[in-house]
Amino acid sequence: MKKIFPASAANITIGIDVENTDALAGFLRDVRPDVILNCVGVVKQLASAEDPLVAIPINAILPHRLARLADLVGARLIHVSTDCVFTGRKGGYRESDAPDAEDLYGRSKLLGEVDYPNAVTLRTSIIGREIGSRNGLVEWFLSQSGSVRGYRRAIFSGLTTDELVRVIADRVLPNPDLRGVYHVSVDPISKFDLLGIVRDVYGVGIEIEPDDAVAIDRSLNSDRFRAATGYVPPSWPDLIRNMRRFDEESFSQVR
């Protein structure tokens, strides 16, 4: 991390075990942050996401521990949850819809959603470039050659990672009264169309074959968040162009 962000190396602390409550509490007492942004999670792409001994402590318990510790030091907690709290049978989910995840990952993330006076949970999904892995859609796609399948009935409404950063910085941090669960999304798009935009923006010669075998729609309705913050999402071509620009400006030296 310090090699990736050398200008911020003095402000980066590594080696803290988030499952060690005493160490975590001591660190927060020393730093006394104004805001804690919880990006820690066991993600769906990992096999350990279905191991209760791994997923539950991190995805379900840690966010509530952080909220308690944040309260003790007078900090606000921003916690990132997932659209995977829903099965994807319906789409267009609102905050008032009952989560119906059937797998351990989705259920553990649901249990970890925080609703306290000092905490806000952002339900969303993200895509973006990776460093040292190819677990996500974009990195997997850009590593391919020849042709891949693009699912026309798999619907996505998540953000690029750099757009989520902007949303938190420009829309969440300036709104201290936001608390509870909010859906954060952009306009829904099929995975087929999304890969087509990624291909065009990155200029790669990968053929995308339409496939209707997979049908899932975890798209989120974020009208409530947009009304509360004034957020207007960019178009998908703009999102992907911004993602490429951000990656080239920030991480080209480590690719």
N, C-alpha and C positions, 0 to 999 in steps of 0.2 A: 504494500500500500504506500509506504514512504517513497519507494522508487517511482511509483506511478504519479504521485502528487508531491514532488520534491519541495515545491514552494510552501506546502502546508505541513511538512514533516514534523516541525516543532509542535504542532497541535494535534498530532495523531498518536493515540495510545493503542498499543496492541497487546494481546496476550491475556485479556480479561475473560474469564470463564463466566458466561452469563447465567449459568446454573449455580454458581457460587454466590449466594445472596449476600454474604458478608463482604466479599470482594467487590461486588457490584455496588452495594450501598456505600462502601468506603470510597470508591471511585467517584460516585455522584456527589458525595459530601465534599470531596476535595475540589471537584470541578464546578459544582453548583451551576448547572446549565439553566438557561431560560426555557429551552425546548429540548425534548428527547424525541428523536425520530427513530422508531423501531423498524429496521429493515431486516432483522434476524428472522429466519424461518427455514423449516425443512420443506423444500419445494416439491411439487407434485412429480417432477421428472425423476426424482431419486427414489430408489427402492425403499429407503428408510422412511419415506413418507407413509408407508403402510405398516411400520413397526411402532406399536403403541409406546414402547419404552423410549423411543427417540422422538416421535412426533408430538406426543402429548406434553412433555415438559417444555418444549420449545414453542410449539404453535399455540397451545391452549393455556398454559400456566404463566409463561414468561410475560406476556403482555399485561396481565393483571398485577404481577409483581412489579413491573416497571411503573405502572400507574400508581401503585402504593408508594414506591420509592420517589417517584416524581413529586407526589404530593408532599412528601416529607422535606424536600429541598425547594419547594415552591416552583416547580417546573411544570410545563405543559407536555403531555404525551400525544404524539401523532403516530398512530399505528396503521400499518398497511395490511389490509385483508385481501380477499380474493373473490372473484366471481364463482369460484368452484364450491362455494357454499350452496350453490344451486345445481341441480342435475343437468339443466340445459334442455329440458323437454319443452319449455314454453317460450323463453326469450322475452326481452323487454321488461326484465324484472325491476320492480320498484322496491324501496326500502320496506314497504308494507307487506310484501310477499313473504310467505313463510319459507325459510331456507329448507331444502329437502335433500341435501347431499347424502349419499349412501355409502361413500367410502370414508376411510379413516382420515385421509388428508382433509377433505372438505369439512368433516365434522370437527376435527381438531382446530381448524382455522375459525370455524364458527364459535367454538367455545372460547377462543382467544379474543374475540371482538370486545372492545372496551367501551363502556358508556358511563363515564364519571364526569363530575364537573370540570376536571382538568384534563380530559382526554377526548380525542376524536378518532374514530375509525374510518378509514377510507377504503371502501370496497372497490376493487378495480382489478385490472389484469395488465400485464406489461409485455412488450417485446423490445428487443434491442440487441446490440452487439455484445459479445462476451470476450473475456480475457482468459485464455487457458482452458476453455471448455466449449462444447457445441451441443448444449442441452436444449436450447431454445429454438424457436422456429426460424428466426432470421439467420443465426449462425449456421444452423443445419443447412438451410437452403443455399446460402452463399458458398458452402463447401462442396456442393454437388456439381455434377457435370452431366451432360446429356439431357435427360428428361426426368421430371418428378410428377407426382400426382398432386392436384390441387382440389381440395374439397369444396364444392359449390354449395353444399348444405351445412357446412360448419361455419357458424356466424360468430364474429369476434367484435367487441366494442372497446377493448382496452387501449391503453396509451403506449406510446414509445417511452422509454425510460427517461429521456431528456425532457419530454413534455410533462411527465409526472413531476420532475424536479421543478419545472417552471410553475406548475399548478400549486405545488406546496409553497414555493417561495412567494408567488404573487397573489394567491387566492386563499390559502389556508393560514399561513403565518399572520397576515394582516387582519384576520378575523378571529380574534380570541374567544368570541362567544360560540363558535362552532363546537358542538359536542355531540356525542352519540355516533350513529352510523350514517354515513353518506355514500351514495353511489357516485363514482367518478368515471365518466366514460366519454367516448367520442362517438361519431355516427357508426352504426353497425356495418360490417363489411364481411363478405365471405372470404375464407382462407384462399380460395382460388384467385379472387380479385386482388387480395392483399399481396400475394406472392407476385402477381403480375406487376404491381406498382413497384415492389422491391426490385424485381428484375430490371425494369425500365430505368429506375433511378440509379442503380448500381452498374448498369450497362453490362450485365452478364448474359451469356448466350445459353440460357437454360430453358428448355421447352417445358411448359406446364400443361399437363394433360388433365382435362376436366374429369372429376370423379364424384359421383353422387352416392357412394357407398356409405359414407359417414354423415349422419344427421344429428347435429347438436347446436343449440343456440343458447349460450349463456350471456347474451347481450344484456346490458344494464341500462335502465332508464335513469338518467342523472338530472332530470328536470329540477329536483329539489336542491341539489348542489348548485346548479347553474343559477337558480333564482336567488340563492343565499349569497353567492359570491360574484355573480356577473360573468362567470366563465363562458366563453364562446370557443368551442374547439376548432382548430384548423381543419382543413380538408385532409384526406389521407395522402394525396401527393405531397402536400406541404409538410405533413408530419414526417414522411419518409425522407424528404429532402433535408429537413432540419436534423433528423437523426444522423444522416450521413455526414452533414457538415459538423455537427457536434462531435461525432466520433473522430473525424479527421483532425479537428482542432485540439482534441483532448487526449487521444490515446494512440495516435499514429506511431509514436515512438516505442510502443510496447507490442505492436502487432508483428 
